Amino acid sequence: MRDSCVRPSESTFSMLLCCVNCGNYAKEMHGCIVRLGGGYSNLVVGNSLIDAYGKLGLVDYALAVFFSMEKVDVISWNSMISVCCKAGYEEFALHKFCLMGRRGFKVDEYTMSAVLNACTNLRNLEKGKQVFCLCIKLGFLSNTVVSSAAIDLFSKCNRMENAISVFKVSYVFDSTICNSMIACYASHNFEVQALELFVFSFRRNIRPTEFTLSCVLCSAAVFVPVEQGSQLHSLVIKAGFEADGVVSSSLVHMITACSLLAGFSIWVKSGPTRRELSLVEAGIDRNSHGR
């Protein structure tokens, strides 16, 4: 395109920034945008730069773009808050959220889910409750991303009854909210409820994520019969998650806990890593001493 002397537009840069996966490429693209006189005056390009730098962990560069933009919108604020949360600057993200309100910008579902995640990471229940009340007031609990973030908040802050209440009043059951509730049950040792919800969601064609399967496998290791454990192992293979590190470790835990020798032989043929083999050996040794 450049060899043909065709000048790239803001849309061109916005699309290219979505594909950037290296910090140097992002900076090079940024420099090209500035040289051509665009970037800070265009909302779409500015927001794309913030997202690109945020995904690459270059928070300082994302902040610099945000503060240099001639005009910002809700998407700009959401991107900045999300970038700060992912980089571990949750307090700063909450500060930006308050500043956003004082500047007269209306928050949306994406804003609230990011702020709830910040409160979750900080384990700040009181501030999280305030944000949750605002979600109710604005009618955002109909959004499963917000409801899921609220469930995570109450779960991580050991408020199981609140998490269950949020789940029960949800308007929609999809993978986001079901997976969050399964993880909540599993992390609080409600293995039966975690498996029941997993079966319920699976029958409604709600696809589990790697994290969900990991939680279910850990729960299954506690009390599930050998036959059902083998079925879960088969599901992991069919879903294509056996190569995932987290799922594989949980699968190892279930295999050793349930003494699934057939599953063990199949798993060995799949080519486990040396670390995973050492985990199996430790699990078998632990089980043999426990008998």
C-alpha positions in Angstrom: 0.0 0.0 0.0 2.8 2.4 1.0 4.9 1.3 -2.0 2.0 2.4 -4.2 2.0 5.8 -2.5 -1.5 5.3 -1.1 -1.9 7.3 2.0 -3.3 5.1 4.9 -6.4 6.4 6.6 -7.4 6.3 10.3 -9.4 3.1 9.6 -6.3 1.5 8.2 -4.2 2.3 11.3 -7.1 1.2 13.6 -7.3 -2.2 11.9 -3.5 -2.7 11.8 -3.2 -1.9 15.6 -5.6 -4.7 16.3 -3.1 -7.1 14.8 0.1 -5.8 16.5 1.6 -8.3 18.9 5.0 -6.7 19.6 5.8 -3.5 21.5 8.3 -2.3 18.9 5.8 -2.7 16.1 3.2 -0.7 18.2 5.7 2.1 18.7 6.7 2.1 15.1 3.0 2.3 14.1 2.5 5.1 16.6 5.3 7.1 15.2 4.0 6.6 11.6 0.6 7.9 12.8 2.1 11.0 14.4 4.3 11.7 11.3 1.2 11.6 9.1 -0.6 14.1 11.4 -3.2 11.8 12.8 -3.7 10.0 16.1 -4.4 12.4 18.9 -7.1 14.2 17.0 -8.9 11.0 16.0 -10.9 9.1 18.6 -10.8 5.7 16.9 -7.1 5.7 16.3 -6.4 7.0 19.8 -8.6 4.3 21.4 -6.9 1.7 19.2 -3.5 2.8 20.4 -4.6 2.6 24.1 -5.9 -0.9 23.5 -2.7 -2.0 21.6 -0.4 -0.7 24.3 -2.6 -2.1 27.0 -2.6 -5.6 25.5 1.2 -5.5 25.4 1.5 -4.4 29.0 2.9 -0.9 28.0 0.8 1.0 30.5 2.9 4.2 30.5 2.5 4.5 26.7 -1.2 3.8 27.0 -1.5 6.6 29.6 0.5 9.0 27.5 -1.8 8.4 24.5 -4.9 8.9 26.7 -3.6 12.2 28.2 -2.5 13.5 24.8 -5.8 12.9 23.0 -7.6 16.1 22.1 -11.0 14.4 22.8 -11.9 11.3 24.7 -15.2 9.3 25.0 -16.5 6.5 27.1 -14.6 3.9 25.1 -11.3 5.8 25.9 -12.1 5.8 29.6 -13.1 2.1 29.5 -9.9 1.2 27.7 -7.8 3.1 30.2 -9.5 1.6 33.3 -9.2 -1.9 31.8 -5.5 -1.4 31.0 -4.8 -0.3 34.5 -6.7 -3.2 36.0 -4.8 -5.8 33.9 -1.5 -4.2 34.8 -2.1 -4.3 38.5 -2.9 -0.6 39.0 -6.3 -1.2 40.5 -6.3 1.8 42.8 -5.4 4.1 39.9 -8.2 2.5 37.8 -10.7 3.3 40.6 -9.4 6.9 40.7 -9.9 7.2 36.9 -13.4 5.8 37.4 -14.3 8.5 39.9 -12.7 11.1 37.6 -14.7 9.8 34.7 -17.9 10.5 36.6 -16.8 14.0 37.7 -16.1 14.8 34.1 -19.7 14.1 33.2 -19.2 10.8 31.2 -21.9 8.2 31.6 -20.6 4.8 32.5 -21.7 1.6 30.7 -21.6 -2.1 31.3 -18.0 -2.4 30.3 -17.0 0.3 32.7 -18.8 -1.4 35.6 -17.4 -4.9 34.9 -13.8 -3.5 34.8 -14.3 -1.6 38.0 -15.8 -4.6 39.7 -12.8 -6.6 38.6 -10.5 -3.9 40.2 -12.4 -4.2 43.5 -12.1 -8.0 43.3 -8.3 -7.9 42.7 -8.0 -5.5 45.7 -10.4 -7.7 47.8 -12.1 -4.4 48.6 -15.6 -5.6 49.5 -16.9 -2.3 50.7 -16.0 -0.4 47.6 -17.2 -3.4 45.5 -20.6 -3.2 47.2 -20.9 0.5 46.3 -20.1 -0.3 42.7 -22.6 -3.2 42.8 -25.4 -1.0 44.1 -24.6 1.4 41.3 -25.0 -1.5 38.8 -28.4 -2.3 40.3 -29.4 1.4 40.1 -28.4 1.6 36.4 -30.0 -1.7 35.5 -26.7 -3.3 34.4 -27.3 -6.7 36.1 -29.1 -7.9 33.0 -25.7 -8.0 31.4 -24.0 -11.3 32.2 -20.5 -9.8 32.0 -21.4 -7.5 34.9 -23.2 -10.2 36.8 -20.2 -12.5 36.4 -17.9 -9.8 37.7 -20.2 -9.4 40.7 -20.2 -13.1 41.4 -16.4 -13.2 41.2 -16.2 -10.2 43.6 -18.4 -11.9 46.3 -16.7 -15.2 45.8 -13.2 -13.9 46.3 -14.4 -11.8 49.3 -16.0 -14.9 50.9 -19.6 -13.8 50.5 -21.0 -17.0 49.0 -24.6 -16.1 49.8 -24.3 -12.9 47.9 -22.8 -14.6 44.9 -25.6 -17.2 44.8 -28.2 -14.4 45.1 -26.7 -12.6 42.0 -26.7 -15.8 40.1 -30.3 -16.6 41.0 -31.7 -13.2 39.8 -29.8 -13.3 36.5 -31.9 -12.8 33.5 -29.8 -14.9 31.1 -27.8 -18.1 31.5 -24.8 -18.1 29.3 -21.2 -19.4 29.4 -19.9 -16.3 31.2 -22.2 -16.4 34.2 -22.4 -20.2 34.5 -18.6 -20.6 34.4 -18.2 -17.9 37.1 -20.7 -19.6 39.3 -19.2 -23.1 38.8 -15.8 -21.6 39.7 -17.4 -20.0 42.8 -18.9 -23.3 44.0 -15.7 -25.2 43.4 -13.5 -22.7 45.2 -15.7 -22.8 48.3 -15.8 -26.6 48.4 -19.3 -27.0 47.1 -18.3 -29.8 44.8 -21.8 -31.2 44.3 -23.3 -27.9 43.3 -20.4 -27.2 40.9 -20.9 -30.5 39.1 -24.7 -30.1 39.1 -24.5 -26.7 37.5 -21.9 -28.0 35.0 -24.2 -30.8 33.9 -27.1 -28.3 33.7 -25.2 -25.8 31.6 -23.8 -28.6 29.4 -27.3 -29.9 28.6 -28.2 -26.4 27.5 -25.3 -26.4 25.0 -23.3 -23.9 27.1 -19.7 -24.6 26.2 -17.3 -24.8 29.1 -14.0 -22.9 29.2 -10.6 -24.2 30.1 -11.0 -22.7 33.6 -14.4 -24.2 34.1 -13.2 -27.7 33.2 -10.3 -27.3 35.5 -12.7 -26.4 38.4 -15.0 -29.3 37.6 -12.1 -31.8 37.4 -10.8 -30.7 40.8 -14.3 -31.1 42.2 -14.7 -34.5 40.6 -11.5 -35.7 42.3 -13.2 -35.4 45.7 -16.2 -37.8 45.3 -17.1 -38.6 41.7 -17.2 -42.4 40.9 -14.6 -43.8 38.5 -17.1 -44.2 35.6 -18.1 -40.5 35.7 -14.5 -39.5 36.1 -13.7 -41.3 32.8 -16.6 -39.5 31.2 -15.1 -36.2 32.2 -11.8 -37.2 30.9 -13.4 -38.1 27.5 -15.1 -34.7 27.5 -11.8 -32.9 28.0 -10.4 -34.8 25.0 -13.5 -34.1 22.8 -13.4 -30.4 23.7 -9.7 -30.2 22.7 -8.5 -28.9 26.1 -6.1 -31.8 27.0 -3.1 -29.8 25.9 -4.0 -26.8 28.1 -1.7 -26.6 31.1 -4.3 -25.8 33.7 -6.8 -28.4 32.5 -4.0 -31.0 32.2 -2.8 -30.4 35.8 -6.4 -30.8 37.1 -6.8 -33.9 35.0 -3.7 -35.3 36.6 -5.2 -34.6 40.0 -8.4 -36.3 39.2 -6.7 -39.3 37.6 -4.5 -39.9 40.6 -7.3 -39.3 43.1 -9.8 -41.6 41.4 -7.2 -44.2 40.4 -8.3 -44.1 36.7 -5.7 -46.5 35.3 -7.3 -46.6 31.8 -7.4 -42.8 31.7 -3.8 -42.7 32.9 -2.6 -44.8 30.0 -4.5 -42.7 27.5 -3.1 -39.6 29.0 0.5 -40.9 28.9 0.1 -41.6 25.2 -0.9 -38.0 24.6 2.6 -36.9 25.6 2.5 -35.2 29.0 5.3 -32.8 30.0 8.0 -33.8 32.5 6.4 -31.6 35.2 3.0 -33.3 34.7 4.5 -36.7 35.0 6.2 -35.7 38.3 2.8 -34.5 39.5 1.3 -37.9 38.7 4.1 -39.7 40.5 3.6 -37.5 43.5 -0.2 -38.1 43.4 0.2 -41.9 43.1 2.7 -41.9 46.0 0.3 -39.8 48.1 -2.6 -42.2 47.4 -0.6 -45.3 48.1 0.5 -44.0 51.5 -3.1 -43.0 52.3 -4.4 -46.5 52.0 
